[in-house]
């Protein structure tokens, strides 16, 4: 599985608007991308969003990156305090609870 982690540093006070754009427009677009396996978004206390995006293969992840870059530029760019930071790689190790949500 291929993962992309993106950090968006937002202008102060724009977090709610950014979240609404992601929820209403970006997620429906990316859900249809080939190989899409999941997305999570973390909100920090300092006007940052951290997106975790999973695809089946690296090639699918790169194709989605190009699609995402264009969308961010046209719809999200005016909310950014600075350019986003992207890390990409392949999941090499995973761990999950052995017996339910609390491990018991």
Gaussian input, Z-matrix of N, CA and C with variables (Angstrom, degrees):
# hf/3-21g

backbone

0 1
 N
 C     1     B1
 C     2     B2     1     A1
 N     3     B3     2     A2     1     D1
 C     4     B4     3     A3     2     D2
 C     5     B5     4     A4     3     D3
 N     6     B6     5     A5     4     D4
 C     7     B7     6     A6     5     D5
 C     8     B8     7     A7     6     D6
 N     9     B9     8     A8     7     D7
 C    10    B10     9     A9     8     D8
 C    11    B11    10    A10     9     D9
 N    12    B12    11    A11    10    D10
 C    13    B13    12    A12    11    D11
 C    14    B14    13    A13    12    D12
 N    15    B15    14    A14    13    D13
 C    16    B16    15    A15    14    D14
 C    17    B17    16    A16    15    D15
 N    18    B18    17    A17    16    D16
 C    19    B19    18    A18    17    D17
 C    20    B20    19    A19    18    D18
 N    21    B21    20    A20    19    D19
 C    22    B22    21    A21    20    D20
 C    23    B23    22    A22    21    D21
 N    24    B24    23    A23    22    D22
 C    25    B25    24    A24    23    D23
 C    26    B26    25    A25    24    D24
 N    27    B27    26    A26    25    D25
 C    28    B28    27    A27    26    D26
 C    29    B29    28    A28    27    D27
 N    30    B30    29    A29    28    D28
 C    31    B31    30    A30    29    D29
 C    32    B32    31    A31    30    D30
 N    33    B33    32    A32    31    D31
 C    34    B34    33    A33    32    D32
 C    35    B35    34    A34    33    D33
 N    36    B36    35    A35    34    D34
 C    37    B37    36    A36    35    D35
 C    38    B38    37    A37    36    D36
 N    39    B39    38    A38    37    D37
 C    40    B40    39    A39    38    D38
 C    41    B41    40    A40    39    D39
 N    42    B42    41    A41    40    D40
 C    43    B43    42    A42    41    D41
 C    44    B44    43    A43    42    D42
 N    45    B45    44    A44    43    D43
 C    46    B46    45    A45    44    D44
 C    47    B47    46    A46    45    D45
 N    48    B48    47    A47    46    D46
 C    49    B49    48    A48    47    D47
 C    50    B50    49    A49    48    D48
 N    51    B51    50    A50    49    D49
 C    52    B52    51    A51    50    D50
 C    53    B53    52    A52    51    D51
 N    54    B54    53    A53    52    D52
 C    55    B55    54    A54    53    D53
 C    56    B56    55    A55    54    D54
 N    57    B57    56    A56    55    D55
 C    58    B58    57    A57    56    D56
 C    59    B59    58    A58    57    D57
 N    60    B60    59    A59    58    D58
 C    61    B61    60    A60    59    D59
 C    62    B62    61    A61    60    D60
 N    63    B63    62    A62    61    D61
 C    64    B64    63    A63    62    D62
 C    65    B65    64    A64    63    D63
 N    66    B66    65    A65    64    D64
 C    67    B67    66    A66    65    D65
 C    68    B68    67    A67    66    D66
 N    69    B69    68    A68    67    D67
 C    70    B70    69    A69    68    D68
 C    71    B71    70    A70    69    D69
 N    72    B72    71    A71    70    D70
 C    73    B73    72    A72    71    D71
 C    74    B74    73    A73    72    D72
 N    75    B75    74    A74    73    D73
 C    76    B76    75    A75    74    D74
 C    77    B77    76    A76    75    D75
 N    78    B78    77    A77    76    D76
 C    79    B79    78    A78    77    D77
 C    80    B80    79    A79    78    D78
 N    81    B81    80    A80    79    D79
 C    82    B82    81    A81    80    D80
 C    83    B83    82    A82    81    D81
 N    84    B84    83    A83    82    D82
 C    85    B85    84    A84    83    D83
 C    86    B86    85    A85    84    D84
 N    87    B87    86    A86    85    D85
 C    88    B88    87    A87    86    D86
 C    89    B89    88    A88    87    D87
 N    90    B90    89    A89    88    D88
 C    91    B91    90    A90    89    D89
 C    92    B92    91    A91    90    D90
 N    93    B93    92    A92    91    D91
 C    94    B94    93    A93    92    D92
 C    95    B95    94    A94    93    D93
 N    96    B96    95    A95    94    D94
 C    97    B97    96    A96    95    D95
 C    98    B98    97    A97    96    D96
 N    99    B99    98    A98    97    D97
 C   100   B100    99    A99    98    D98
 C   101   B101   100   A100    99    D99
 N   102   B102   101   A101   100   D100
 C   103   B103   102   A102   101   D101
 C   104   B104   103   A103   102   D102
 N   105   B105   104   A104   103   D103
 C   106   B106   105   A105   104   D104
 C   107   B107   106   A106   105   D105
 N   108   B108   107   A107   106   D106
 C   109   B109   108   A108   107   D107
 C   110   B110   109   A109   108   D108
 N   111   B111   110   A110   109   D109
 C   112   B112   111   A111   110   D110
 C   113   B113   112   A112   111   D111
 N   114   B114   113   A113   112   D112
 C   115   B115   114   A114   113   D113
 C   116   B116   115   A115   114   D114
 N   117   B117   116   A116   115   D115
 C   118   B118   117   A117   116   D116
 C   119   B119   118   A118   117   D117
 N   120   B120   119   A119   118   D118
 C   121   B121   120   A120   119   D119
 C   122   B122   121   A121   120   D120
 N   123   B123   122   A122   121   D121
 C   124   B124   123   A123   122   D122
 C   125   B125   124   A124   123   D123
 N   126   B126   125   A125   124   D124
 C   127   B127   126   A126   125   D125
 C   128   B128   127   A127   126   D126
 N   129   B129   128   A128   127   D127
 C   130   B130   129   A129   128   D128
 C   131   B131   130   A130   129   D129
 N   132   B132   131   A131   130   D130
 C   133   B133   132   A132   131   D131
 C   134   B134   133   A133   132   D132
 N   135   B135   134   A134   133   D133
 C   136   B136   135   A135   134   D134
 C   137   B137   136   A136   135   D135
 N   138   B138   137   A137   136   D136
 C   139   B139   138   A138   137   D137
 C   140   B140   139   A139   138   D138
 N   141   B141   140   A140   139   D139
 C   142   B142   141   A141   140   D140
 C   143   B143   142   A142   141   D141
 N   144   B144   143   A143   142   D142
 C   145   B145   144   A144   143   D143
 C   146   B146   145   A145   144   D144
 N   147   B147   146   A146   145   D145
 C   148   B148   147   A147   146   D146
 C   149   B149   148   A148   147   D147
 N   150   B150   149   A149   148   D148
 C   151   B151   150   A150   149   D149
 C   152   B152   151   A151   150   D150
 N   153   B153   152   A152   151   D151
 C   154   B154   153   A153   152   D152
 C   155   B155   154   A154   153   D153
 N   156   B156   155   A155   154   D154
 C   157   B157   156   A156   155   D155
 C   158   B158   157   A157   156   D156
 N   159   B159   158   A158   157   D157
 C   160   B160   159   A159   158   D158
 C   161   B161   160   A160   159   D159
 N   162   B162   161   A161   160   D160
 C   163   B163   162   A162   161   D161
 C   164   B164   163   A163   162   D162
 N   165   B165   164   A164   163   D163
 C   166   B166   165   A165   164   D164
 C   167   B167   166   A166   165   D165
 N   168   B168   167   A167   166   D166
 C   169   B169   168   A168   167   D167
 C   170   B170   169   A169   168   D168
 N   171   B171   170   A170   169   D169
 C   172   B172   171   A171   170   D170
 C   173   B173   172   A172   171   D171
 N   174   B174   173   A173   172   D172
 C   175   B175   174   A174   173   D173
 C   176   B176   175   A175   174   D174
 N   177   B177   176   A176   175   D175
 C   178   B178   177   A177   176   D176
 C   179   B179   178   A178   177   D177
 N   180   B180   179   A179   178   D178
 C   181   B181   180   A180   179   D179
 C   182   B182   181   A181   180   D180
 N   183   B183   182   A182   181   D181
 C   184   B184   183   A183   182   D182
 C   185   B185   184   A184   183   D183
 N   186   B186   185   A185   184   D184
 C   187   B187   186   A186   185   D185
 C   188   B188   187   A187   186   D186
 N   189   B189   188   A188   187   D187
 C   190   B190   189   A189   188   D188
 C   191   B191   190   A190   189   D189
 N   192   B192   191   A191   190   D190
 C   193   B193   192   A192   191   D191
 C   194   B194   193   A193   192   D192
 N   195   B195   194   A194   193   D193
 C   196   B196   195   A195   194   D194
 C   197   B197   196   A196   195   D195
 N   198   B198   197   A197   196   D196
 C   199   B199   198   A198   197   D197
 C   200   B200   199   A199   198   D198
 N   201   B201   200   A200   199   D199
 C   202   B202   201   A201   200   D200
 C   203   B203   202   A202   201   D201
 N   204   B204   203   A203   202   D202
 C   205   B205   204   A204   203   D203
 C   206   B206   205   A205   204   D204
 N   207   B207   206   A206   205   D205
 C   208   B208   207   A207   206   D206
 C   209   B209   208   A208   207   D207
 N   210   B210   209   A209   208   D208
 C   211   B211   210   A210   209   D209
 C   212   B212   211   A211   210   D210
 N   213   B213   212   A212   211   D211
 C   214   B214   213   A213   212   D212
 C   215   B215   214   A214   213   D213
 N   216   B216   215   A215   214   D214
 C   217   B217   216   A216   215   D215
 C   218   B218   217   A217   216   D216
 N   219   B219   218   A218   217   D217
 C   220   B220   219   A219   218   D218
 C   221   B221   220   A220   219   D219
 N   222   B222   221   A221   220   D220
 C   223   B223   222   A222   221   D221
 C   224   B224   223   A223   222   D222
 N   225   B225   224   A224   223   D223
 C   226   B226   225   A225   224   D224
 C   227   B227   226   A226   225   D225
 N   228   B228   227   A227   226   D226
 C   229   B229   228   A228   227   D227
 C   230   B230   229   A229   228   D228
 N   231   B231   230   A230   229   D229
 C   232   B232   231   A231   230   D230
 C   233   B233   232   A232   231   D231
 N   234   B234   233   A233   232   D232
 C   235   B235   234   A234   233   D233
 C   236   B236   235   A235   234   D234
 N   237   B237   236   A236   235   D235
 C   238   B238   237   A237   236   D236
 C   239   B239   238   A238   237   D237
 N   240   B240   239   A239   238   D238
 C   241   B241   240   A240   239   D239
 C   242   B242   241   A241   240   D240
 N   243   B243   242   A242   241   D241
 C   244   B244   243   A243   242   D242
 C   245   B245   244   A244   243   D243
 N   246   B246   245   A245   244   D244
 C   247   B247   246   A246   245   D245
 C   248   B248   247   A247   246   D246
 N   249   B249   248   A248   247   D247
 C   250   B250   249   A249   248   D248
 C   251   B251   250   A250   249   D249
 N   252   B252   251   A251   250   D250
 C   253   B253   252   A252   251   D251
 C   254   B254   253   A253   252   D252
 N   255   B255   254   A254   253   D253
 C   256   B256   255   A255   254   D254
 C   257   B257   256   A256   255   D255
 N   258   B258   257   A257   256   D256
 C   259   B259   258   A258   257   D257
 C   260   B260   259   A259   258   D258
 N   261   B261   260   A260   259   D259
 C   262   B262   261   A261   260   D260
 C   263   B263   262   A262   261   D261
 N   264   B264   263   A263   262   D262
 C   265   B265   264   A264   263   D263
 C   266   B266   265   A265   264   D264
 N   267   B267   266   A266   265   D265
 C   268   B268   267   A267   266   D266
 C   269   B269   268   A268   267   D267
 N   270   B270   269   A269   268   D268
 C   271   B271   270   A270   269   D269
 C   272   B272   271   A271   270   D270
 N   273   B273   272   A272   271   D271
 C   274   B274   273   A273   272   D272
 C   275   B275   274   A274   273   D273
 N   276   B276   275   A275   274   D274
 C   277   B277   276   A276   275   D275
 C   278   B278   277   A277   276   D276
 N   279   B279   278   A278   277   D277
 C   280   B280   279   A279   278   D278
 C   281   B281   280   A280   279   D279
 N   282   B282   281   A281   280   D280
 C   283   B283   282   A282   281   D281
 C   284   B284   283   A283   282   D282
 N   285   B285   284   A284   283   D283
 C   286   B286   285   A285   284   D284
 C   287   B287   286   A286   285   D285
 N   288   B288   287   A287   286   D286
 C   289   B289   288   A288   287   D287
 C   290   B290   289   A289   288   D288
 N   291   B291   290   A290   289   D289
 C   292   B292   291   A291   290   D290
 C   293   B293   292   A292   291   D291
 N   294   B294   293   A293   292   D292
 C   295   B295   294   A294   293   D293
 C   296   B296   295   A295   294   D294
 N   297   B297   296   A296   295   D295
 C   298   B298   297   A297   296   D296
 C   299   B299   298   A298   297   D297
 N   300   B300   299   A299   298   D298
 C   301   B301   300   A300   299   D299
 C   302   B302   301   A301   300   D300
 N   303   B303   302   A302   301   D301
 C   304   B304   303   A303   302   D302
 C   305   B305   304   A304   303   D303
 N   306   B306   305   A305   304   D304
 C   307   B307   306   A306   305   D305
 C   308   B308   307   A307   306   D306
 N   309   B309   308   A308   307   D307
 C   310   B310   309   A309   308   D308
 C   311   B311   310   A310   309   D309

   B1=1.4436
   B2=1.5265
   B3=1.3134
   B4=1.4636
   B5=1.5281
   B6=1.3227
   B7=1.4682
   B8=1.5240
   B9=1.3168
   B10=1.4606
   B11=1.5157
   B12=1.3266
   B13=1.4634
   B14=1.5244
   B15=1.3294
   B16=1.4643
   B17=1.5179
   B18=1.3173
   B19=1.4676
   B20=1.5266
   B21=1.3229
   B22=1.4620
   B23=1.5220
   B24=1.3234
   B25=1.4674
   B26=1.5227
   B27=1.3331
   B28=1.4556
   B29=1.5176
   B30=1.3130
   B31=1.4599
   B32=1.5220
   B33=1.3157
   B34=1.4672
   B35=1.5337
   B36=1.3230
   B37=1.4549
   B38=1.5147
   B39=1.3361
   B40=1.4655
   B41=1.5261
   B42=1.3235
   B43=1.4675
   B44=1.5231
   B45=1.3210
   B46=1.4690
   B47=1.5235
   B48=1.3219
   B49=1.4641
   B50=1.5269
   B51=1.3260
   B52=1.4589
   B53=1.5223
   B54=1.3190
   B55=1.4685
   B56=1.5264
   B57=1.3229
   B58=1.4643
   B59=1.5272
   B60=1.3296
   B61=1.4619
   B62=1.5215
   B63=1.3190
   B64=1.4643
   B65=1.5247
   B66=1.3111
   B67=1.4665
   B68=1.5298
   B69=1.3159
   B70=1.4606
   B71=1.5256
   B72=1.3310
   B73=1.4617
   B74=1.5298
   B75=1.3437
   B76=1.4593
   B77=1.5257
   B78=1.3316
   B79=1.4721
   B80=1.5240
   B81=1.3397
   B82=1.4678
   B83=1.5329
   B84=1.3246
   B85=1.4613
   B86=1.5315
   B87=1.3232
   B88=1.4641
   B89=1.5270
   B90=1.3290
   B91=1.4696
   B92=1.5204
   B93=1.3247
   B94=1.4600
   B95=1.5201
   B96=1.3178
   B97=1.4634
   B98=1.5287
   B99=1.3200
   B100=1.4634
   B101=1.5259
   B102=1.3239
   B103=1.4531
   B104=1.5121
   B105=1.3382
   B106=1.4692
   B107=1.5185
   B108=1.3437
   B109=1.4652
   B110=1.5226
   B111=1.3292
   B112=1.4565
   B113=1.5128
   B114=1.3348
   B115=1.4604
   B116=1.5166
   B117=1.3193
   B118=1.4644
   B119=1.5162
   B120=1.3305
   B121=1.4530
   B122=1.5153
   B123=1.3211
   B124=1.4558
   B125=1.5233
   B126=1.3208
   B127=1.4603
   B128=1.5229
   B129=1.3332
   B130=1.4650
   B131=1.5196
   B132=1.3066
   B133=1.4650
   B134=1.5244
   B135=1.3248
   B136=1.4664
   B137=1.5266
   B138=1.3251
   B139=1.4676
   B140=1.5259
   B141=1.3161
   B142=1.4588
   B143=1.5220
   B144=1.3256
   B145=1.4555
   B146=1.5194
   B147=1.3243
   B148=1.4578
   B149=1.5209
   B150=1.3328
   B151=1.4571
   B152=1.5116
   B153=1.3358
   B154=1.4620
   B155=1.5214
   B156=1.3163
   B157=1.4560
   B158=1.5207
   B159=1.3309
   B160=1.4648
   B161=1.5298
   B162=1.3337
   B163=1.4582
   B164=1.5196
   B165=1.3210
   B166=1.4548
   B167=1.5292
   B168=1.3420
   B169=1.4697
   B170=1.5286
   B171=1.3142
   B172=1.4535
   B173=1.5209
   B174=1.3381
   B175=1.4647
   B176=1.5241
   B177=1.3208
   B178=1.4652
   B179=1.5243
   B180=1.3149
   B181=1.4560
   B182=1.5216
   B183=1.3398
   B184=1.4658
   B185=1.5249
   B186=1.3285
   B187=1.4684
   B188=1.5248
   B189=1.3174
   B190=1.4656
   B191=1.5225
   B192=1.3351
   B193=1.4614
   B194=1.5268
   B195=1.3170
   B196=1.4669
   B197=1.5260
   B198=1.3165
   B199=1.4614
   B200=1.5313
   B201=1.3165
   B202=1.4614
   B203=1.5221
   B204=1.3266
   B205=1.4723
   B206=1.5234
   B207=1.3168
   B208=1.4649
   B209=1.5269
   B210=1.3285
   B211=1.4688
   B212=1.5272
   B213=1.3304
   B214=1.4672
   B215=1.5267
   B216=1.3170
   B217=1.4623
   B218=1.5293
   B219=1.3263
   B220=1.4652
   B221=1.5250
   B222=1.3404
   B223=1.4615
   B224=1.5266
   B225=1.3078
   B226=1.4557
   B227=1.5208
   B228=1.3249
   B229=1.4564
   B230=1.5154
   B231=1.3357
   B232=1.4643
   B233=1.5196
   B234=1.3384
   B235=1.4659
   B236=1.5292
   B237=1.3294
   B238=1.4648
   B239=1.5213
   B240=1.3284
   B241=1.4620
   B242=1.5279
   B243=1.3381
   B244=1.4565
   B245=1.5189
   B246=1.3304
   B247=1.4650
   B248=1.5309
   B249=1.3169
   B250=1.4637
   B251=1.5264
   B252=1.3311
   B253=1.4640
   B254=1.5197
   B255=1.3322
   B256=1.4581
   B257=1.5241
   B258=1.3282
   B259=1.4656
   B260=1.5196
   B261=1.3352
   B262=1.4604
   B263=1.5193
   B264=1.3208
   B265=1.4488
   B266=1.5115
   B267=1.3181
   B268=1.4600
   B269=1.5199
   B270=1.3259
   B271=1.4653
   B272=1.5263
   B273=1.3021
   B274=1.4616
   B275=1.5250
   B276=1.3326
   B277=1.4546
   B278=1.5183
   B279=1.3247
   B280=1.4614
   B281=1.5218
   B282=1.3120
   B283=1.4657
   B284=1.5166
   B285=1.3110
   B286=1.4615
   B287=1.5180
   B288=1.3299
   B289=1.4649
   B290=1.5297
   B291=1.3235
   B292=1.4613
   B293=1.5167
   B294=1.3387
   B295=1.4629
   B296=1.5141
   B297=1.2584
   B298=1.4557
   B299=1.5089
   B300=1.3279
   B301=1.4649
   B302=1.5217
   B303=1.3189
   B304=1.4660
   B305=1.5185
   B306=1.3315
   B307=1.4533
   B308=1.5110
   B309=1.3464
   B310=1.4693
   B311=1.5013
   A1=108.65
   A2=115.13
   A3=122.82
   A4=109.11
   A5=116.82
   A6=121.50
   A7=109.51
   A8=114.19
   A9=120.75
   A10=107.79
   A11=116.21
   A12=122.17
   A13=106.46
   A14=115.97
   A15=120.82
   A16=109.52
   A17=115.20
   A18=121.60
   A19=108.19
   A20=114.59
   A21=121.42
   A22=108.68
   A23=117.27
   A24=121.55
   A25=107.05
   A26=115.36
   A27=121.79
   A28=112.26
   A29=114.94
   A30=119.80
   A31=108.44
   A32=118.50
   A33=120.55
   A34=111.61
   A35=114.69
   A36=121.21
   A37=115.98
   A38=118.27
   A39=120.05
   A40=113.86
   A41=117.43
   A42=120.50
   A43=112.32
   A44=118.36
   A45=120.36
   A46=111.43
   A47=117.29
   A48=120.48
   A49=110.27
   A50=116.68
   A51=121.02
   A52=110.89
   A53=116.97
   A54=121.02
   A55=110.82
   A56=117.63
   A57=121.11
   A58=110.83
   A59=117.65
   A60=120.81
   A61=111.52
   A62=116.55
   A63=120.66
   A64=110.07
   A65=116.52
   A66=121.19
   A67=112.24
   A68=116.66
   A69=120.64
   A70=114.25
   A71=117.95
   A72=119.57
   A73=114.49
   A74=117.01
   A75=118.81
   A76=112.24
   A77=117.02
   A78=119.25
   A79=111.58
   A80=120.34
   A81=118.42
   A82=112.91
   A83=117.53
   A84=120.95
   A85=110.77
   A86=117.31
   A87=120.78
   A88=112.09
   A89=117.14
   A90=120.30
   A91=112.58
   A92=116.61
   A93=121.14
   A94=113.38
   A95=117.92
   A96=120.92
   A97=110.03
   A98=115.29
   A99=120.56
   A100=110.56
   A101=116.86
   A102=122.42
   A103=115.79
   A104=117.80
   A105=120.98
   A106=110.16
   A107=116.81
   A108=121.86
   A109=113.24
   A110=118.64
   A111=118.82
   A112=112.73
   A113=113.95
   A114=121.26
   A115=108.65
   A116=115.76
   A117=122.84
   A118=107.49
   A119=116.02
   A120=120.98
   A121=109.23
   A122=115.56
   A123=121.77
   A124=108.40
   A125=116.52
   A126=122.09
   A127=107.95
   A128=116.63
   A129=119.90
   A130=109.67
   A131=115.72
   A132=121.43
   A133=111.91
   A134=117.38
   A135=120.63
   A136=112.07
   A137=117.19
   A138=122.30
   A139=112.36
   A140=115.88
   A141=121.44
   A142=109.17
   A143=115.21
   A144=121.97
   A145=107.31
   A146=116.11
   A147=122.28
   A148=106.47
   A149=116.33
   A150=121.24
   A151=110.77
   A152=116.36
   A153=122.74
   A154=106.54
   A155=116.06
   A156=122.80
   A157=108.69
   A158=116.57
   A159=121.39
   A160=111.26
   A161=114.60
   A162=122.31
   A163=108.95
   A164=115.42
   A165=120.27
   A166=111.58
   A167=117.78
   A168=120.28
   A169=111.09
   A170=115.03
   A171=120.62
   A172=112.59
   A173=117.38
   A174=120.23
   A175=111.23
   A176=116.58
   A177=120.14
   A178=110.55
   A179=116.51
   A180=120.91
   A181=112.16
   A182=116.79
   A183=120.32
   A184=111.63
   A185=116.71
   A186=120.11
   A187=110.19
   A188=116.71
   A189=120.85
   A190=110.85
   A191=117.30
   A192=120.85
   A193=110.38
   A194=116.99
   A195=120.21
   A196=110.85
   A197=116.54
   A198=121.30
   A199=110.06
   A200=116.85
   A201=121.69
   A202=111.84
   A203=116.63
   A204=119.94
   A205=111.17
   A206=115.90
   A207=119.94
   A208=110.72
   A209=116.34
   A210=120.12
   A211=110.45
   A212=117.19
   A213=121.08
   A214=110.14
   A215=116.84
   A216=120.57
   A217=111.44
   A218=116.77
   A219=121.02
   A220=114.50
   A221=118.17
   A222=120.13
   A223=115.10
   A224=117.53
   A225=121.62
   A226=111.78
   A227=115.90
   A228=121.30
   A229=114.93
   A230=117.44
   A231=119.41
   A232=112.86
   A233=117.67
   A234=121.71
   A235=112.18
   A236=116.79
   A237=120.94
   A238=112.06
   A239=115.52
   A240=121.48
   A241=110.55
   A242=116.12
   A243=122.39
   A244=108.60
   A245=117.98
   A246=119.82
   A247=111.96
   A248=115.09
   A249=119.74
   A250=110.07
   A251=115.13
   A252=122.67
   A253=107.59
   A254=117.14
   A255=121.57
   A256=109.78
   A257=115.69
   A258=123.44
   A259=106.81
   A260=117.12
   A261=120.61
   A262=109.37
   A263=115.22
   A264=119.55
   A265=111.88
   A266=114.57
   A267=122.17
   A268=109.31
   A269=116.30
   A270=121.13
   A271=108.04
   A272=116.56
   A273=122.05
   A274=112.39
   A275=117.34
   A276=121.44
   A277=108.65
   A278=116.34
   A279=121.60
   A280=108.84
   A281=116.84
   A282=122.22
   A283=107.97
   A284=116.62
   A285=123.39
   A286=108.87
   A287=118.73
   A288=120.06
   A289=110.32
   A290=115.58
   A291=118.98
   A292=112.83
   A293=118.23
   A294=120.67
   A295=111.98
   A296=120.23
   A297=119.68
   A298=112.10
   A299=116.32
   A300=121.23
   A301=115.45
   A302=119.20
   A303=120.33
   A304=112.56
   A305=116.77
   A306=119.99
   A307=114.01
   A308=117.70
   A309=119.54
   A310=111.52
   D1=138.10
   D2=-179.56
   D3=-101.30
   D4=137.32
   D5=-177.95
   D6=-127.14
   D7=140.52
   D8=172.67
   D9=-123.59
   D10=128.20
   D11=176.51
   D12=-113.60
   D13=124.87
   D14=-178.52
   D15=-124.11
   D16=133.39
   D17=178.72
   D18=-110.11
   D19=122.32
   D20=178.41
   D21=-111.14
   D22=118.03
   D23=174.54
   D24=-94.90
   D25=114.22
   D26=-173.33
   D27=-94.63
   D28=158.49
   D29=171.26
   D30=-66.26
   D31=145.34
   D32=-179.37
   D33=-53.69
   D34=135.10
   D35=176.26
   D36=81.66
   D37=7.58
   D38=-177.88
   D39=-106.50
   D40=4.97
   D41=-175.36
   D42=-60.34
   D43=-46.60
   D44=-178.51
   D45=-62.20
   D46=-41.81
   D47=178.28
   D48=-63.50
   D49=-42.95
   D50=179.26
   D51=-62.28
   D52=-44.61
   D53=178.79
   D54=-60.50
   D55=-42.06
   D56=179.69
   D57=-63.51
   D58=-42.34
   D59=178.10
   D60=-62.18
   D61=-44.33
   D62=179.17
   D63=-61.51
   D64=-49.21
   D65=-176.52
   D66=-64.62
   D67=-45.27
   D68=-172.61
   D69=-83.88
   D70=-26.97
   D71=-172.80
   D72=-123.11
   D73=-46.86
   D74=-173.59
   D75=-74.28
   D76=-44.60
   D77=-179.08
   D78=-59.89
   D79=-47.79
   D80=177.68
   D81=-58.19
   D82=-34.07
   D83=179.35
   D84=-69.76
   D85=-48.26
   D86=-173.32
   D87=-74.66
   D88=-27.22
   D89=178.23
   D90=-57.49
   D91=-30.75
   D92=-178.40
   D93=-86.10
   D94=-3.31
   D95=-179.21
   D96=-68.59
   D97=142.78
   D98=179.81
   D99=-60.93
   D100=131.09
   D101=176.85
   D102=83.89
   D103=1.41
   D104=-179.22
   D105=-57.79
   D106=131.84
   D107=-179.68
   D108=-123.74
   D109=-14.35
   D110=177.59
   D111=161.73
   D112=162.49
   D113=179.63
   D114=-149.46
   D115=138.89
   D116=174.19
   D117=-135.42
   D118=148.48
   D119=-179.59
   D120=-132.03
   D121=126.02
   D122=177.95
   D123=-106.96
   D124=138.24
   D125=177.42
   D126=-110.87
   D127=125.08
   D128=177.67
   D129=-90.38
   D130=173.42
   D131=178.72
   D132=-81.09
   D133=-2.81
   D134=-174.56
   D135=-119.55
   D136=43.19
   D137=177.36
   D138=55.32
   D139=46.21
   D140=175.11
   D141=-125.85
   D142=144.39
   D143=170.17
   D144=-116.88
   D145=136.81
   D146=175.63
   D147=-119.12
   D148=114.83
   D149=179.95
   D150=-101.97
   D151=135.74
   D152=176.94
   D153=-119.22
   D154=115.41
   D155=-172.67
   D156=-122.27
   D157=129.51
   D158=-177.04
   D159=-116.84
   D160=136.29
   D161=175.56
   D162=-132.18
   D163=157.38
   D164=-178.62
   D165=-63.98
   D166=-42.99
   D167=-178.14
   D168=-128.00
   D169=162.79
   D170=176.95
   D171=-64.50
   D172=-39.37
   D173=178.52
   D174=-62.02
   D175=-40.57
   D176=177.46
   D177=-65.55
   D178=-39.04
   D179=177.67
   D180=-64.13
   D181=-39.91
   D182=178.27
   D183=-67.11
   D184=-40.00
   D185=177.31
   D186=-61.67
   D187=-41.88
   D188=178.71
   D189=-67.65
   D190=-33.54
   D191=177.57
   D192=-60.60
   D193=-44.28
   D194=178.83
   D195=-62.75
   D196=-43.18
   D197=177.97
   D198=-62.49
   D199=-42.81
   D200=-179.06
   D201=-66.68
   D202=-41.84
   D203=179.99
   D204=-57.49
   D205=-44.49
   D206=179.77
   D207=-62.87
   D208=-44.38
   D209=-179.98
   D210=-62.98
   D211=-46.84
   D212=-179.50
   D213=-59.60
   D214=-44.02
   D215=-179.28
   D216=-58.92
   D217=-44.44
   D218=-174.61
   D219=-83.28
   D220=-28.70
   D221=-171.51
   D222=-118.51
   D223=-14.96
   D224=-167.88
   D225=-127.49
   D226=-18.07
   D227=-172.07
   D228=-57.34
   D229=-35.35
   D230=-178.34
   D231=-74.01
   D232=-5.30
   D233=177.65
   D234=-96.54
   D235=-10.66
   D236=-174.54
   D237=-86.20
   D238=133.65
   D239=175.08
   D240=-79.16
   D241=-27.80
   D242=177.35
   D243=-157.43
   D244=166.26
   D245=-178.52
   D246=-57.95
   D247=149.77
   D248=179.20
   D249=-70.50
   D250=158.01
   D251=175.74
   D252=-112.47
   D253=134.28
   D254=-176.04
   D255=-125.37
   D256=133.17
   D257=170.49
   D258=-121.36
   D259=137.16
   D260=178.87
   D261=-134.49
   D262=148.64
   D263=177.22
   D264=-177.53
   D265=-178.74
   D266=-178.75
   D267=-105.23
   D268=136.61
   D269=176.43
   D270=-66.86
   D271=122.26
   D272=179.44
   D273=-107.92
   D274=-19.93
   D275=-177.76
   D276=-150.22
   D277=134.67
   D278=176.84
   D279=-132.48
   D280=151.06
   D281=174.65
   D282=-140.24
   D283=138.43
   D284=-179.29
   D285=-135.22
   D286=159.31
   D287=177.30
   D288=-56.64
   D289=144.51
   D290=-179.59
   D291=-84.91
   D292=-24.87
   D293=-175.84
   D294=-140.90
   D295=54.77
   D296=178.85
   D297=101.32
   D298=-179.78
   D299=-171.99
   D300=-59.96
   D301=-31.76
   D302=-177.54
   D303=-101.83
   D304=1.09
   D305=-179.07
   D306=81.79
   D307=6.69
   D308=-179.64
   D309=-110.87

